[in-house]
Amino acid sequence: MTPAARLQAVIDLLTEIDATPRPADAVMSAYFRARRYIGSKDRTAVAETAYAILRRHARLNWWLAKEGHANTPRARVIANAVLGDQRPAGAIAKLFTGERFAPDLLTQEESVLLGALENHTLEHPGMPDAVRVECPDWAEAPMRAALGNRFAVEMAALLDAAPLDLRVNAVKANRDKARAALAKAGITATPTQWSPLGLRVQGRPPLGQVDAFKNGLVEIQDEGSQMVAFAVAPKPGDQVVDFCAGAGGKTLALAALMNNKGRVVACDVLAGRLKRAAERFRRAGLHNIEAKPLSSARDPWVKRHKRKFDRVLVDAPCSGTGTWRRNPDSRWRVLGPGLEQLVPLQAEILDSAARLVKPGGRLVYATCSLLPEENEGQIAAFLAAHPDFTVKPVAEVWAEESVGTTPPADGPYLRLSPGRHDTDGFFAAVLVRAEDESVEPVGDEGESA
């Protein structure tokens, strides 16, 4: 593709993202699948430019509003080329030729915009702080409450692109063997700091074509997500539930930690996601997993299996604020429930899933959010209603389970953030049910929980 054709592809892609109520990564995948004639280098260049524009959303929009220009995909592409990429206005204008595969000629208004933005940078002294760090209005107050004096540092870290992390499948390989297999494919991978099974890959290689991935030696999983599985700490032979299993990433990690022994029940209200996850389970060579679609958090299956499980993980649906560097469009595009709907939903899911935990068993509540309403607030409310559960500090979990790495947090909870740990933002609370069954909260429908 010519530089002009690449630019038009970015405009087309942003137009589809604007018009499609799906996450940007899903829209991009569909866009390129429908255009298999676009080579890998061109796909990379187009995707990188589109993602850069998504990461600069608030700042580019601020400039467009300042110049009185409509916020369109073409306008954002023009503004990004000048302000973000610092390209000369004349060189940019030459790409808008109107020829085949190239963008249409610049309008008079676009030419004025191009001239007005030249010699400026992406940031401006008059920008509000929230715009400068790409924080949407709805999240600024809770993010400031959560991050305190680290607000600017953490928000800046959330602007960076996320690294590519892999989890070694301990059922099939150790970290050295997995690194060697990746090296044969020309992929450089280094051990992660916090997860003893993690590898951080250099660049963005096509892992789907690599034997180490196809044969199940490694799985794509952020290092922070791997740490949640270590907080659950299932043992071989345990009975385990992944209550909100989704695509099965943490389910795989739990089943592998159990060395393929015992039982992991992967639950979710979206049966289609569980069905698609089955291929991942097969590739990993894990046969201790069974899928259980649920009608809701209060599915009758939960009541029938009260106090049957050693470990229950609740990876609750959340705002995803901890994954903004990975999903930059999710800051601005509400594609699911808002915070006001998520908080009561999380509480209901946690309350219902707790019924599955046997005396002495472990309940782990986790989110990929940085907001206290979804994290510490949920745990405080749960503990007030469930006196038979207590918090087990993460440092104790790491010591007892001999994880082999330094505990990433020194407080009661597992809190991970891009600025401190170079992982996605994660929260996890480890809750242990009392062995003494005489302490019982009152659950739904007047029955004990």
N, C-alpha and C positions, 0 to 999 in steps of 0.2 A: 504494500500500500504506500502511496505517496503521503507526505506529511499532511497535505490538504485532505486526503481521503481519511486519514486517521482522525483528523479534527472533526470531520463530518460524522464519523462513526461515534465519537464521543457525544456529539450533539444528539444523534439518534438514540443512543443508549440512555442519556439523561432524560430525554423526552419520554421514553418507555418507563423509566423509573418513576417519574412524576405521575404518570397516568395509571400505574399498576399498583394495586394495594397488596404488594408482596415485598418482603425484604429485598434490598438492593442486590445482595449476592445471588439470590434466586433469579431475579430478573436478568442479571448479567449472564448467568449460566444458560438460561433459555435463549438469550440474544445470540450468544456465540454458537450454541447447538444448531440454531436455525441458519447460521452462516459459516458452515464448516470450511468454506473457501478462504476464510481469514486465517493466515498462518499464525504460528505460535508467538513469534516475536511481535507481530502486529496486535494479537490479542492481549499480550502482556502490556504493550504500550498504551492501548486504548483503555484497558481496565485500570492501569495505574493512574492515568490522567483523570478518569471518572472518579476514582476513589479520592484522589487529591482534592477534587472539587467538592465532594461530599464532606471531606474533613474541614474544608474552609467555608462551609455553608454560611455561617452567621457573618463572617467577615466580608465575604463577597457580597452578600445581600445588603450589608450595611453600606458598602461603597455604591452599590447600584441605587439604593434609596437616596444616598447623599447627592448623587448626580441626577436624580429624578428620572431614572431609567427603569423600565419594566423589568421584572425578574423573570427572565426566560432562559431556557437552556443555552441558547446562543449567547445571550448576554453574560451568563456565568462563565461560559467557555472563554469569551473575549476577556472578561475581567481577570480570570485565573491566569490566562497567558501573560497578561501585562503585570499584574500584581503578585501572583504566586510564582510564576516561572521567570519573571523579569525579562521577557522578550521584548525587543524593540517594536514599537507600534507599526512601523513600516513593514517589518518582516511578517507580522501577524496579518496585516491587511492584504498582503500578497497571496495568502492562502485562501482568501474568500474570492475565488475566481468565477464561480458560477458554472464552471466546467463540469463534465461528468465525474461523479463521485466526490466533488469538492463542494464546500459550502457556497450558498448563494452569495452574490455580491453584497457588501456591507450597505445597509441603508444609511441615509443621512444621519439619523439619530445614533446609529452604531458607530459611525465615523467620529461623531462628536464625543461619544463615550470613550472611544479608544484614545483620542487625543487628550481628554480630561484626565484619564488614569495614568498616562505615561509619566514616568519619573516619580511615581509614588510606589510605596511598598504595601504589602498586605495589611499591615497594622497602621493605625493612625492615632495620634494623641487624644483625639476626641471620642474614640471608641469607648463605650461602657466596658467595664471589666468582664461582665458576663459574655459580651460579644467577642472580646479578645480571646477568651478561653473556650469559646464555642459551647457555652452552657445555656440550655433553653430556660425560659422564664420559670416554668413550672418546677424545675429542679434546683434553681439557684439557692433558695433558702435551705432546703434539706441537705444539699450537698455542702453548703457552708457549715451547717450544724454538724455534719458527719466528719468533715475534714479539718475544721478549725483553721489553725494557722498554716496548714498544709494545703489549703484549697488551691492556691495558684500552682503549686508544684504538682499536685496530683492531676489537676485538670490539664496541665501542660503535657504530662505523661500520657493522658488519655487521647491526646492528639496524634501521637505516634502510631505507626502501623504496628500491629501485633506480630511478634515472632512466630515462627512455625515450630511447634513443639510436638514431639512424639512420645508415646509411652511404650516401653518395651513390654511385650507379652511374656511374662515370666514362665508361662506354661511351655513356651517354645524356645525361649532364648534368654540369655543374660545381656547386660548392657554392652559388654565387649563384643559378644557375638553379633549383636544387632548392628553395632557401629561398623564392624568389619563387613557385614553384608551390604550396608549402605555405601561404604567406601568402594566396593566393587562396582557399584552403579555410578560412581563419581560424585557421591553426595557426602559432604563433610558435616558431621554431627558431633556436638560436644555435650558432655554430661551437664545436666541442669543442677542448680545449686540446692534446691529444696527437695525435689523428688528423687529418691534413689533409683527410680525406673525411668527417669525422663532424659530425653535427648533433644537438644535444640539444633535445628537444621539451618545451615547457611543457605540463604537465597530461597527461591520458591520452585524447587524441582518438581517435575510431574510425577508425584509419588504413585499415582494409579498405575503407572507403567513399570514400577520397580518391584523385583521379586520379593524383597524383604517385606513390602507392604502386601502384595498379592498373596503371599504365603502366611500372612498373619503374625509375623515376627514383631511388627510395630503397628500401632494405631495412632491416628492424629488426635491429640488431646492436650489442651493447654496445661502447663505445669500446675497452675492453681487448681484446676479441676482434678488433677491426679491427687493433690493433697487432701481433697475432700474424701476420697476413697480411703486414704490412710487414716483419716479421723474415724471412719466407720470401723476399720480394723477387723474385718470378719476373719474367722478361723476356718481352716479346712473342716468340713463336716457340719458347719453352722447352717441354720435356717435363716435366710435373709430375704428382705423385701426392698426393692428399689421402687418406691411408691409412685414417683413421677418420672418414669424411666426415659420417656421421649425417644430419642434416636439410639439410646443404649450405650452411650460412651462410658458413663460411670458404672453401668451394669457390667460391662466387659471388665473394667478394672477390678470390681468386687469379685467377680467369678474367678479371675486369674489369681488374685490374692488368696483365694480359697483352694488354689491348686486343683481346680476342677472337681473338688469334693464337696459334698453337701448340696445345698439347693438355693438358688437365687430366683425369686419370683419378680419378673419385670412387669410392673403395672403402669397403666396409663389410660386416660379417657379417650385418647386418639389411637384407635386400633390400627389405623394405617401406618403410623410411625413404628409401632411394635412389629408389624409385619415386615416393614423394610429393614428393621434392625436385625432380623433373623439372619440375613446374609452376612452381617458383620460377625454375629456369633459363630456362624459356620466357619468363616475364614479364620477366626481366631482359634478354632479347634476346641471350643468350650461347649460341653454338653451338660453342664449343671445348671443351665438357665431354662426357665419356662416363662412364657408370656401369658399375662392375664389382663385382658382388656377390662376396664371398669366403666360402669355407666355414670358414675360420679364419685366424689370423695366419700360419699356415704353408701357406696355399693354394698348390698347384703353380704358379699364375700368377706368384707372386712369384719363384720360382726361374727360371722361363722368361724373366723380364725383368730379370735381374740386371744392374746397372750400366748401365741404359738411360736413367735420368732425371736431369735437371738439378737438380730440387728435389723433396724428399719431406717432406711435413708429417705428423707423427704427433701428432694431437690426441687424446691417450690417454684412455681411460675412467679416471675418478678419483673421489675422495671428494666433489668439488664444494664443498669448504669455502669456496672463494672466491666462491661464488654464493649464500651463505646469505641475503643480504639480498633476493635475487630469489626464492629457494625456501626460505622459512623452515621448512617442514615437514621438509625433508631433514636437518635436524640430528637429528631424533628418530625418523624413520621409515626403517628400513633396507629399501629396495626393490630392492636389487641386491647385488652382492658387497661384503663388508666390506673394510677396509683390508688385512687379512691375505691376502685373495684378490687384491686389486687390484695390490699391489706386484709380485708375480711375473708377473701378467698384463701389466702395463706393460712389464716387462723383456723378456718374450717378444715383444711387439708391436714394441718398438723394435729389438730384435736382428734380427727378420725383415725389417722395413721397410728397415733399413740396407742390405740386399743390393741394393735397387733403385737406390741412389745411384751415379752414374758418378764416375770419378776427377775431382777438382776440383769436384764437385757439393756441394749443401747439404742437410743433414738437419736439420730443425727439430722438436724434441720440445717439446710444450706440454701444460699441464694448466690447469684452472680450480681448482686446489688451492693452499693456502698451506702444506701440510705438507712438511717436508724429505724425508721418506721417499719421497714421490712425485716430488720435484723434484731437488734437488741430489744426493740419495743415488742416484737412478737414473742421473744423468749420470756420477757418479764411477765407478759400477760398469760402465757402458757403456764409458767411456774406457779403463778398465783392461783390458777384453776386446777393445777395438778400437783398437789403436795407430795405425791409419791415419786416425783422425778427430781433429781438434783443435777447440777452442772458438773461435768468433769473437765477440769482445765486442760487445754490442749497440750501443755508441757508434760502433764502426767500421762496423757495418751502416748506421746512420743517416747517417753521413758519406758513405759510398760510394754509397748509393742516393739521396742528396739528398731525404730524406723531406720536409724543409721544416719540421719542428717540432723542438723540443728533445728530445734523447734522454730518455726517462722513467726511465732507470736508469744509474748510473755504474759498475756492476760488470760482470762477464762475462755475466750473464744478464739477461733481461727479467723483472723482478719488479714486478707491479702490485698495488695493494691499495686497498680503499675509503678507508681513512684517509689515505693519501698522495696518491692519484691520482683519487679519486672515480670509480673504475671497479670492475668486478668484480675479484676476486683472480685474477691469471693469472701463470703462469710459462712462460717459453720459453727454450730453449737452442739456439743456432745452432751446428751442428757441420759442419765442412767436411772432406770426404774428400781425402786427399793425392792430388796428381797422379801421384806416383810409385807405380806399382802393385806395387813390390817389397815394400812393407810390407803383409802380409796376415795377418789373424787367422784362426783356425780356426773354421769355422762348424758348422752342424748336419750330422749324418751324415758327419763327417770331411771335408767339402768346404769350400773357402774361401767366406767369407761373401758 
